[in-house]
Amino acid sequence: MDDNDTPESRRRLSDQEIEEIKKQLLDSIYADIGKSVIKKVLWVGGIVLLAVFAWLAKDGKITISS
């Protein structure tokens, strides 16, 4: 700890600065949650699509050729 790093020498944040920091933090959290949800939805959608194709191929409604 520096000699100048005392509680009296530290700058206090204003209420406006605190609100801006909280807003930025929440925006970041919501963006991360949104990315996670979209990724999971896409994974589930892909699995469902593969299952539908497999079911249609099994019933002979579509043919899968290589």
Secondary structure, DSSP 4 states (H G I P E B T S, - for coil): --TT-STTTSPPPPHHHHHHHHHHHHHHHHHHHHHHHHHHHHHHHHHHHHHHHHHHHHTTSS----
